[in-house]
Amino acid sequence: MATAPVRVALVGYGLAGREFHAPLIGATQGLALTAVVSSQADRIAAELPGVAILADLAVALADPSIDLVVIASPDQFHAPQALAALAAGKHVVIDKPFAPTLGEAQAVTAQAERSGKVLTIFHNRRWDADFLTLKRLIEARELGEIRQFESHFDRYRPEVGERWKDRRAGGVWQDLGPHLIDQAIRLFGLPDAVFADLAIQKPGGASSDYAHVVLRHGTMRTILHITQSAHAHDLRFVVHGTAGSYLKHGIDPQEDQSKAGMLPGDPGWAIDLRDGILTRYGADGDVHSAPVPNLPGDYLAFYRELHAAIGGCRPNPVPPGQALEVMAVLAAGSESARTGSWVVPATDTN
Protein backbone atom coordinates (compact mmCIF):
# COMPACT_ATOMS: atom_id res chain seq x y z
CA MET A 1 0.00 0.00 0.00
CA ALA A 2 1.38 3.43 -0.94
CA THR A 3 1.90 5.77 1.96
CA ALA A 4 0.79 9.39 1.92
CA PRO A 5 3.54 11.93 1.24
CA VAL A 6 4.99 13.99 4.08
CA ARG A 7 3.43 17.42 3.59
CA VAL A 8 5.90 20.26 4.09
CA ALA A 9 5.55 23.94 4.98
CA LEU A 10 8.62 26.04 4.16
CA VAL A 11 9.18 29.16 6.26
CA GLY A 12 11.12 31.82 4.36
CA TYR A 13 11.86 32.22 0.66
CA GLY A 14 15.22 33.95 0.67
CA LEU A 15 18.44 32.32 -0.54
CA ALA A 16 18.15 29.28 1.73
CA GLY A 17 14.48 28.64 1.09
CA ARG A 18 14.50 29.36 -2.63
CA GLU A 19 17.84 27.85 -3.74
CA PHE A 20 18.28 25.01 -1.28
CA HIS A 21 15.16 23.77 0.45
CA ALA A 22 12.41 24.22 -2.15
CA PRO A 23 14.29 22.40 -4.97
CA LEU A 24 15.51 19.62 -2.69
CA ILE A 25 12.08 19.03 -1.16
CA GLY A 26 10.56 19.01 -4.63
CA ALA A 27 13.07 16.41 -5.82
CA THR A 28 12.64 14.06 -2.84
CA GLN A 29 10.26 11.16 -3.29
CA GLY A 30 7.78 11.04 -0.45
CA LEU A 31 7.87 14.77 0.34
CA ALA A 32 5.33 17.30 -0.93
CA LEU A 33 5.97 21.04 -0.65
CA THR A 34 2.48 22.18 0.31
CA ALA A 35 2.89 25.72 1.62
CA VAL A 36 5.42 28.56 1.85
CA VAL A 37 5.26 31.15 4.61
CA SER A 38 6.58 34.35 3.05
CA SER A 39 5.69 37.87 1.92
CA GLN A 40 7.04 37.16 -1.59
CA ALA A 41 3.68 36.05 -2.94
CA ASP A 42 4.20 37.01 -6.60
CA ARG A 43 7.56 35.30 -6.88
CA ILE A 44 6.37 32.12 -5.17
CA ALA A 45 3.25 31.95 -7.33
CA ALA A 46 5.43 32.16 -10.45
CA GLU A 47 8.09 29.71 -9.31
CA LEU A 48 6.01 27.24 -7.28
CA PRO A 49 2.58 27.04 -8.92
CA GLY A 50 0.03 25.20 -6.85
CA VAL A 51 1.83 25.75 -3.55
CA ALA A 52 -0.17 27.65 -0.92
CA ILE A 53 1.31 31.03 0.05
CA LEU A 54 0.80 31.94 3.70
CA ALA A 55 1.57 35.24 5.39
CA ASP A 56 1.57 33.77 8.90
CA LEU A 57 3.29 30.66 10.29
CA ALA A 58 0.36 30.17 12.66
CA VAL A 59 -1.85 29.20 9.71
CA ALA A 60 0.54 26.40 8.76
CA LEU A 61 0.84 25.22 12.36
CA ALA A 62 -2.95 25.07 12.71
CA ASP A 63 -3.25 22.89 9.59
CA PRO A 64 -3.38 19.23 10.70
CA SER A 65 -2.31 18.08 7.24
CA ILE A 66 1.13 19.72 7.56
CA ASP A 67 3.64 17.16 8.86
CA LEU A 68 7.00 18.94 8.55
CA VAL A 69 8.03 22.57 8.98
CA VAL A 70 11.29 23.70 7.36
CA ILE A 71 12.61 26.91 8.93
CA ALA A 72 14.72 29.01 6.54
CA SER A 73 14.07 32.38 8.14
CA PRO A 74 16.65 34.80 9.65
CA ASP A 75 18.56 33.45 12.65
CA GLN A 76 16.62 35.29 15.36
CA PHE A 77 13.40 33.49 14.39
CA HIS A 78 14.83 29.96 14.40
CA ALA A 79 14.25 29.11 18.06
CA PRO A 80 10.78 30.66 18.54
CA GLN A 81 9.48 29.26 15.26
CA ALA A 82 10.90 25.81 16.00
CA LEU A 83 9.42 25.81 19.50
CA ALA A 84 6.02 26.74 18.10
CA ALA A 85 6.18 24.09 15.38
CA LEU A 86 7.21 21.35 17.79
CA ALA A 87 4.46 22.38 20.22
CA ALA A 88 2.00 22.06 17.32
CA GLY A 89 3.13 18.48 16.73
CA LYS A 90 5.21 19.05 13.60
CA HIS A 91 8.57 17.60 12.63
CA VAL A 92 11.14 20.38 12.14
CA VAL A 93 14.13 21.21 9.95
CA ILE A 94 16.15 24.30 10.91
CA ASP A 95 18.60 25.84 8.49
CA LYS A 96 22.00 26.52 10.01
CA PRO A 97 22.85 28.06 12.39
CA PHE A 98 20.65 26.08 14.77
CA ALA A 99 19.91 29.25 16.80
CA PRO A 100 21.67 32.50 17.75
CA THR A 101 22.86 31.00 21.06
CA LEU A 102 23.67 27.61 22.52
CA GLY A 103 21.04 28.13 25.23
CA GLU A 104 18.28 28.66 22.66
CA ALA A 105 19.40 25.59 20.72
CA GLN A 106 19.29 23.54 23.94
CA ALA A 107 15.74 24.75 24.65
CA VAL A 108 14.59 23.68 21.18
CA THR A 109 16.25 20.28 21.62
CA ALA A 110 14.48 19.76 24.94
CA GLN A 111 11.13 20.62 23.34
CA ALA A 112 11.78 18.11 20.54
CA GLU A 113 12.51 15.39 23.10
CA ARG A 114 9.24 16.16 24.90
CA SER A 115 7.23 16.19 21.68
CA GLY A 116 8.70 12.99 20.23
CA LYS A 117 9.02 14.67 16.83
CA VAL A 118 12.05 14.65 14.54
CA LEU A 119 14.21 17.76 14.85
CA THR A 120 17.14 18.09 12.47
CA ILE A 121 19.51 20.85 11.36
CA PHE A 122 20.39 21.46 7.70
CA HIS A 123 24.16 20.94 7.77
CA ASN A 124 24.12 20.29 4.05
CA ARG A 125 27.87 20.59 3.49
CA ARG A 126 28.35 17.12 4.93
CA TRP A 127 27.30 16.16 1.41
CA ASP A 128 29.70 18.43 -0.52
CA ALA A 129 31.61 16.56 -3.24
CA ASP A 130 35.03 17.60 -1.91
CA PHE A 131 34.18 16.82 1.70
CA LEU A 132 32.88 13.35 0.83
CA THR A 133 36.09 12.76 -1.11
CA LEU A 134 38.32 13.96 1.73
CA LYS A 135 36.38 11.87 4.25
CA ARG A 136 36.95 8.78 2.11
CA LEU A 137 40.70 9.54 1.88
CA ILE A 138 41.01 9.92 5.64
CA GLU A 139 38.96 6.81 6.42
CA ALA A 140 41.07 4.80 3.97
CA ARG A 141 44.25 6.06 5.71
CA GLU A 142 45.52 7.45 2.39
CA LEU A 143 46.94 10.44 4.28
CA GLY A 144 48.13 8.51 7.33
CA GLU A 145 47.80 10.25 10.68
CA ILE A 146 46.44 13.77 10.16
CA ARG A 147 48.64 16.50 11.62
CA GLN A 148 46.91 19.60 10.20
CA PHE A 149 43.51 20.22 8.61
CA GLU A 150 42.88 23.62 7.04
CA SER A 151 39.42 24.55 5.77
CA HIS A 152 38.60 27.81 3.94
CA PHE A 153 35.38 29.59 3.04
CA ASP A 154 36.78 32.76 1.47
CA ARG A 155 35.11 35.30 -0.80
CA TYR A 156 35.71 38.67 -2.40
CA ARG A 157 33.02 41.07 -1.21
CA PRO A 158 34.88 44.33 -0.57
CA GLU A 159 31.81 46.49 0.06
CA VAL A 160 29.75 46.47 3.24
CA GLY A 161 26.54 44.60 2.48
CA GLU A 162 23.02 45.70 3.34
CA ARG A 163 21.47 42.26 3.85
CA TRP A 164 20.45 41.11 7.31
CA LYS A 165 23.20 38.49 7.03
CA ASP A 166 25.81 41.24 6.72
CA ARG A 167 24.68 42.70 10.04
CA ARG A 168 23.98 39.54 12.00
CA ALA A 169 25.57 39.18 15.44
CA GLY A 170 28.66 37.02 15.07
CA GLY A 171 29.23 38.02 11.44
CA VAL A 172 30.84 35.48 9.13
CA TRP A 173 31.66 33.21 12.09
CA GLN A 174 27.94 32.82 12.80
CA ASP A 175 27.10 32.60 9.08
CA LEU A 176 29.72 30.30 7.56
CA GLY A 177 31.44 29.01 10.69
CA PRO A 178 28.78 26.30 11.28
CA HIS A 179 29.61 24.73 7.90
CA LEU A 180 33.33 24.50 8.66
CA ILE A 181 32.83 23.46 12.29
CA ASP A 182 30.41 20.67 11.42
CA GLN A 183 32.77 19.23 8.81
CA ALA A 184 35.71 19.35 11.24
CA ILE A 185 33.75 17.63 14.01
CA ARG A 186 32.58 14.92 11.63
CA LEU A 187 36.22 14.18 10.78
CA PHE A 188 37.94 14.61 14.13
CA GLY A 189 35.36 14.95 16.89
CA LEU A 190 34.77 17.76 19.37
CA PRO A 191 38.01 19.73 19.86
CA ASP A 192 39.80 20.05 23.19
CA ALA A 193 39.93 23.84 22.95
CA VAL A 194 39.27 26.74 20.55
CA PHE A 195 41.24 29.91 19.79
CA ALA A 196 39.60 32.51 17.56
CA ASP A 197 40.46 35.82 15.96
CA LEU A 198 37.38 37.64 14.61
CA ALA A 199 37.63 41.06 13.00
CA ILE A 200 35.79 43.73 11.04
CA GLN A 201 38.19 44.54 8.20
CA LYS A 202 35.87 46.44 5.88
CA PRO A 203 35.48 50.14 6.73
CA GLY A 204 32.01 50.76 8.11
CA GLY A 205 31.30 47.09 8.66
CA ALA A 206 28.65 46.19 11.23
CA SER A 207 29.87 42.69 12.09
CA SER A 208 32.95 40.55 11.59
CA ASP A 209 33.93 39.75 8.01
CA TYR A 210 37.11 37.87 8.98
CA ALA A 211 37.55 34.76 11.12
CA HIS A 212 40.69 32.71 11.77
CA VAL A 213 39.99 29.94 14.25
CA VAL A 214 42.22 27.13 15.52
CA LEU A 215 40.77 23.94 16.98
CA ARG A 216 43.04 21.80 19.14
CA HIS A 217 42.65 18.03 18.88
CA GLY A 218 45.55 16.75 21.01
CA THR A 219 48.65 17.50 18.94
CA MET A 220 46.64 17.86 15.72
CA ARG A 221 45.42 21.30 14.66
CA THR A 222 42.40 22.34 12.63
CA ILE A 223 42.44 25.81 11.06
CA LEU A 224 39.13 27.33 9.97
CA HIS A 225 39.48 30.47 7.87
CA ILE A 226 36.85 32.86 6.51
CA THR A 227 37.42 36.22 4.83
CA GLN A 228 35.53 38.48 2.44
CA SER A 229 38.69 40.26 1.27
CA ALA A 230 40.37 37.55 -0.84
CA HIS A 231 40.78 38.28 -4.54
CA ALA A 232 42.03 34.70 -4.95
CA HIS A 233 39.46 32.81 -2.93
CA ASP A 234 39.22 29.32 -4.35
CA LEU A 235 41.40 27.46 -1.81
CA ARG A 236 39.16 25.00 0.02
CA PHE A 237 41.17 22.33 1.88
CA VAL A 238 44.80 21.85 2.89
CA VAL A 239 45.37 18.59 4.73
CA HIS A 240 48.77 17.31 5.89
CA GLY A 241 49.21 13.78 7.18
CA THR A 242 52.09 11.43 7.84
CA ALA A 243 51.46 9.63 4.52
CA GLY A 244 50.67 12.57 2.26
CA SER A 245 49.10 15.97 1.68
CA TYR A 246 45.79 16.78 -0.01
CA LEU A 247 45.01 20.20 -1.52
CA LYS A 248 41.64 21.10 -2.97
CA HIS A 249 40.64 24.27 -4.83
CA GLY A 250 37.12 25.20 -5.82
CA ILE A 251 33.86 24.64 -3.97
CA ASP A 252 31.06 22.13 -4.37
CA PRO A 253 28.88 23.21 -7.32
CA GLN A 254 25.39 22.43 -5.99
CA GLU A 255 24.60 25.94 -4.68
CA ASP A 256 25.72 27.68 -7.88
CA GLN A 257 23.95 25.09 -10.02
CA SER A 258 20.70 25.71 -8.16
CA LYS A 259 21.09 29.48 -8.56
CA ALA A 260 21.58 28.90 -12.30
CA GLY A 261 18.29 27.01 -12.54
CA MET A 262 19.57 23.43 -12.52
CA LEU A 263 17.63 20.87 -10.54
CA PRO A 264 18.80 17.80 -8.63
CA GLY A 265 19.05 14.95 -11.09
CA ASP A 266 19.86 17.12 -14.10
CA PRO A 267 22.92 15.97 -16.09
CA GLY A 268 26.06 17.19 -14.36
CA TRP A 269 24.30 17.99 -11.10
CA ALA A 270 26.64 17.82 -8.07
CA ILE A 271 29.68 16.87 -10.16
CA ASP A 272 32.77 18.79 -9.04
CA LEU A 273 35.23 18.77 -11.93
CA ARG A 274 38.11 20.38 -10.00
CA ASP A 275 40.05 17.42 -8.66
CA GLY A 276 42.04 17.67 -5.48
CA ILE A 277 45.76 16.84 -5.55
CA LEU A 278 47.38 14.15 -3.40
CA THR A 279 51.12 14.65 -2.89
CA ARG A 280 53.58 12.19 -1.35
CA TYR A 281 57.32 11.72 -1.01
CA GLY A 282 58.22 8.49 -2.76
CA ALA A 283 60.75 5.90 -1.67
CA ASP A 284 63.07 7.40 -4.27
CA GLY A 285 62.96 10.73 -2.42
CA ASP A 286 61.05 12.43 -5.22
CA VAL A 287 57.74 14.22 -4.80
CA HIS A 288 54.82 12.51 -6.53
CA SER A 289 51.50 14.28 -7.10
CA ALA A 290 48.30 12.88 -8.60
CA PRO A 291 44.73 14.11 -9.02
CA VAL A 292 41.99 12.69 -6.82
CA PRO A 293 38.66 12.64 -8.68
CA ASN A 294 35.78 13.85 -6.55
CA LEU A 295 32.89 11.72 -5.43
CA PRO A 296 29.55 13.24 -6.47
CA GLY A 297 27.99 15.65 -4.02
CA ASP A 298 24.53 14.79 -2.70
CA TYR A 299 22.47 17.41 -0.85
CA LEU A 300 19.40 15.32 -1.63
CA ALA A 301 20.74 12.72 0.83
CA PHE A 302 19.69 14.99 3.70
CA TYR A 303 16.03 14.96 2.70
CA ARG A 304 16.02 11.31 1.64
CA GLU A 305 17.35 10.35 5.06
CA LEU A 306 14.98 12.74 6.82
CA HIS A 307 11.98 11.23 5.04
CA ALA A 308 13.13 7.78 6.12
CA ALA A 309 13.72 9.01 9.69
CA ILE A 310 10.19 10.41 9.90
CA GLY A 311 8.97 6.99 8.80
CA GLY A 312 11.11 5.30 11.46
CA CYS A 313 13.31 3.55 8.90
CA ARG A 314 16.63 5.39 9.30
CA PRO A 315 18.45 7.55 11.85
CA ASN A 316 18.05 11.31 11.87
CA PRO A 317 20.54 12.65 9.25
CA VAL A 318 21.72 15.42 11.62
CA PRO A 319 20.64 14.68 15.21
CA PRO A 320 20.22 17.69 17.51
CA GLY A 321 23.09 16.47 19.69
CA GLN A 322 25.52 16.79 16.78
CA ALA A 323 24.21 20.26 15.96
CA LEU A 324 24.60 21.27 19.62
CA GLU A 325 28.29 20.34 19.38
CA VAL A 326 28.59 22.80 16.48
CA MET A 327 26.87 25.45 18.59
CA ALA A 328 29.27 24.75 21.49
CA VAL A 329 32.32 25.34 19.27
CA LEU A 330 30.68 28.42 17.77
CA ALA A 331 30.13 29.83 21.28
CA ALA A 332 33.67 28.91 22.36
CA GLY A 333 35.07 30.76 19.34
CA SER A 334 33.10 33.89 20.13
CA GLU A 335 34.25 33.78 23.75
CA SER A 336 37.86 33.21 22.68
CA ALA A 337 37.76 36.21 20.35
CA ARG A 338 36.38 38.33 23.21
CA THR A 339 38.96 37.21 25.80
CA GLY A 340 41.98 36.46 23.61
CA SER A 341 42.39 33.02 25.21
CA TRP A 342 41.89 29.34 24.47
CA VAL A 343 38.35 28.27 25.41
CA VAL A 344 37.16 24.72 26.06
CA PRO A 345 33.80 24.10 24.33
CA ALA A 346 30.93 22.89 26.44
CA THR A 347 30.78 19.10 26.40
CA ASP A 348 27.45 18.73 28.25
CA THR A 349 25.27 20.33 25.59
CA ASN A 350 22.00 18.56 26.38
ZAMARGU-4260 file (C-alpha; in steps of 0.2 Angstrom, whole numbers, plus 5000, padded with zeros to 4 digits):
<rodrens>
0) 5000/5000/5000 | 5007/5017/4995 | 5009/5029/5010 | 5004/5047/5010 | 5018/5060/5006
5) 5025/5070/5020 | 5017/5087/5018 | 5029/5101/5020 | 5028/5120/5025 | 5043/5130/5021
10) 5046/5146/5031 | 5056/5159/5022 | 5059/5161/5003 | 5076/5170/5003 | 5092/5162/4997
15) 5091/5146/5009 | 5072/5143/5005 | 5073/5147/4987 | 5089/5139/4981 | 5091/5125/4994
20) 5076/5119/5002 | 5062/5121/4989 | 5071/5112/4975 | 5078/5098/4987 | 5060/5095/4994
25) 5053/5095/4977 | 5065/5082/4971 | 5063/5070/4986 | 5051/5056/4984 | 5039/5055/4998
30) 5039/5074/5002 | 5027/5086/4995 | 5030/5105/4997 | 5012/5111/5002 | 5014/5129/5008
35) 5027/5143/5009 | 5026/5156/5023 | 5033/5172/5015 | 5028/5189/5010 | 5035/5186/4992
40) 5018/5180/4985 | 5021/5185/4967 | 5038/5176/4966 | 5032/5161/4974 | 5016/5160/4963
45) 5027/5161/4948 | 5040/5149/4953 | 5030/5136/4964 | 5013/5135/4955 | 5000/5126/4966
50) 5009/5129/4982 | 4999/5138/4995 | 5007/5155/5000 | 5004/5160/5018 | 5008/5176/5027
55) 5008/5169/5045 | 5016/5153/5051 | 5002/5151/5063 | 4991/5146/5049 | 5003/5132/5044
60) 5004/5126/5062 | 4985/5125/5064 | 4984/5114/5048 | 4983/5096/5054 | 4988/5090/5036
65) 5006/5099/5038 | 5018/5086/5044 | 5035/5095/5043 | 5040/5113/5045 | 5056/5119/5037
70) 5063/5135/5045 | 5074/5145/5033 | 5070/5162/5041 | 5083/5174/5048 | 5093/5167/5063
75) 5083/5176/5077 | 5067/5167/5072 | 5074/5150/5072 | 5071/5146/5090 | 5054/5153/5093
80) 5047/5146/5076 | 5054/5129/5080 | 5047/5129/5097 | 5030/5134/5091 | 5031/5120/5077
85) 5036/5107/5089 | 5022/5112/5101 | 5010/5110/5087 | 5016/5092/5084 | 5026/5095/5068
90) 5043/5088/5063 | 5056/5102/5061 | 5071/5106/5050 | 5081/5121/5055 | 5093/5129/5042
95) 5110/5133/5050 | 5114/5140/5062 | 5103/5130/5074 | 5100/5146/5084 | 5108/5162/5089
100) 5114/5155/5105 | 5118/5138/5113 | 5105/5141/5126 | 5091/5143/5113 | 5097/5128/5104
105) 5096/5118/5120 | 5079/5124/5123 | 5073/5118/5106 | 5081/5101/5108 | 5072/5099/5125
110) 5056/5103/5117 | 5059/5091/5103 | 5063/5077/5115 | 5046/5081/5124 | 5036/5081/5108
115) 5043/5065/5101 | 5045/5073/5084 | 5060/5073/5073 | 5071/5089/5074 | 5086/5090/5062
120) 5098/5104/5057 | 5102/5107/5038 | 5121/5105/5039 | 5121/5101/5020 | 5139/5103/5017
125) 5142/5086/5025 | 5136/5081/5007 | 5149/5092/4997 | 5158/5083/4984 | 5175/5088/4990
130) 5171/5084/5009 | 5164/5067/5004 | 5180/5064/4994 | 5192/5070/5009 | 5182/5059/5021
135) 5185/5044/5011 | 5203/5048/5009 | 5205/5050/5028 | 5195/5034/5032 | 5205/5024/5020
140) 5221/5030/5029 | 5228/5037/5012 | 5235/5052/5021 | 5241/5043/5037 | 5239/5051/5053
145) 5232/5069/5051 | 5243/5082/5058 | 5235/5098/5051 | 5218/5101/5043 | 5214/5118/5035
150) 5197/5123/5029 | 5193/5139/5020 | 5177/5148/5015 | 5184/5164/5007 | 5176/5176/4996
155) 5179/5193/4988 | 5165/5205/4994 | 5174/5222/4997 | 5159/5232/5000 | 5149/5232/5016
160) 5133/5223/5012 | 5115/5229/5017 | 5107/5211/5019 | 5102/5206/5037 | 5116/5192/5035
165) 5129/5206/5034 | 5123/5214/5050 | 5120/5198/5060 | 5128/5196/5077 | 5143/5185/5075
170) 5146/5190/5057 | 5154/5177/5046 | 5158/5166/5060 | 5140/5164/5064 | 5135/5163/5045
175) 5149/5152/5038 | 5157/5145/5053 | 5144/5132/5056 | 5148/5124/5040 | 5167/5123/5043
180) 5164/5117/5061 | 5152/5103/5057 | 5164/5096/5044 | 5179/5097/5056 | 5169/5088/5070
185) 5163/5075/5058 | 5181/5071/5054 | 5190/5073/5071 | 5177/5075/5084 | 5174/5089/5097
190) 5190/5099/5099 | 5199/5100/5116 | 5200/5119/5115 | 5196/5134/5103 | 5206/5150/5099
195) 5198/5163/5088 | 5202/5179/5080 | 5187/5188/5073 | 5188/5205/5065 | 5179/5219/5055
200) 5191/5223/5041 | 5179/5232/5029 | 5177/5251/5034 | 5160/5254/5041 | 5156/5235/5043
205) 5143/5231/5056 | 5149/5213/5060 | 5165/5203/5058 | 5170/5199/5040 | 5186/5189/5045
210) 5188/5174/5056 | 5203/5164/5059 | 5200/5150/5071 | 5211/5136/5078 | 5204/5120/5085
215) 5215/5109/5096 | 5213/5090/5094 | 5228/5084/5105 | 5243/5088/5095 | 5233/5089/5079
220) 5227/5107/5073 | 5212/5112/5063 | 5212/5129/5055 | 5196/5137/5050 | 5197/5152/5039
225) 5184/5164/5033 | 5187/5181/5024 | 5178/5192/5012 | 5193/5201/5006 | 5202/5188/4996
230) 5204/5191/4977 | 5210/5174/4975 | 5197/5164/4985 | 5196/5147/4978 | 5207/5137/4991
235) 5196/5125/5000 | 5206/5112/5009 | 5224/5109/5014 | 5227/5093/5024 | 5244/5087/5029
240) 5246/5069/5036 | 5260/5057/5039 | 5257/5048/5023 | 5253/5063/5011 | 5246/5080/5008
245) 5229/5084/5000 | 5225/5101/4992 | 5208/5106/4985 | 5203/5121/4976 | 5186/5126/4971
250) 5169/5123/4980 | 5155/5111/4978 | 5144/5116/4963 | 5127/5112/4970 | 5123/5130/4977
255) 5129/5138/4961 | 5120/5125/4950 | 5104/5129/4959 | 5105/5147/4957 | 5108/5144/4938
260) 5091/5135/4937 | 5098/5117/4937 | 5088/5104/4947 | 5094/5089/4957 | 5095/5075/4945
265) 5099/5086/4930 | 5115/5080/4920 | 5130/5086/4928 | 5122/5090/4945 | 5133/5089/4960
270) 5148/5084/4949 | 5164/5094/4955 | 5176/5094/4940 | 5191/5102/4950 | 5200/5087/4957
275) 5210/5088/4973 | 5229/5084/4972 | 5237/5071/4983 | 5256/5073/4986 | 5268/5061/4993
280) 5287/5059/4995 | 5291/5042/4986 | 5304/5029/4992 | 5315/5037/4979 | 5315/5054/4988
285) 5305/5062/4974 | 5289/5071/4976 | 5274/5063/4967 | 5257/5071/4964 | 5242/5064/4957
290) 5224/5071/4955 | 5210/5063/4966 | 5193/5063/4957 | 5179/5069/4967 | 5164/5059/4973
295) 5148/5066/4968 | 5140/5078/4980 | 5123/5074/4986 | 5112/5087/4996 | 5097/5077/4992
300) 5104/5064/5004 | 5098/5075/5019 | 5080/5075/5014 | 5080/5057/5008 | 5087/5052/5025
305) 5075/5064/5034 | 5060/5056/5025 | 5066/5039/5031 | 5069/5045/5048 | 5051/5052/5050
310) 5045/5035/5044 | 5056/5027/5057 | 5067/5018/5044 | 5083/5027/5046 | 5092/5038/5059
315) 5090/5057/5059 | 5103/5063/5046 | 5109/5077/5058 | 5103/5073/5076 | 5101/5088/5088
320) 5115/5082/5098 | 5128/5084/5084 | 5121/5101/5080 | 5123/5106/5098 | 5141/5102/5097
325) 5143/5114/5082 | 5134/5127/5093 | 5146/5124/5107 | 5162/5127/5096 | 5153/5142/5089
330) 5151/5149/5106 | 5168/5145/5112 | 5175/5154/5097 | 5165/5169/5101 | 5171/5169/5119
335) 5189/5166/5113 | 5189/5181/5102 | 5182/5192/5116 | 5195/5186/5129 | 5210/5182/5118
340) 5212/5165/5126 | 5209/5147/5122 | 5192/5141/5127 | 5186/5124/5130 | 5169/5121/5122
345) 5155/5114/5132 | 5154/5095/5132 | 5137/5094/5141 | 5126/5102/5128 | 5110/5093/5132
</rodrens>
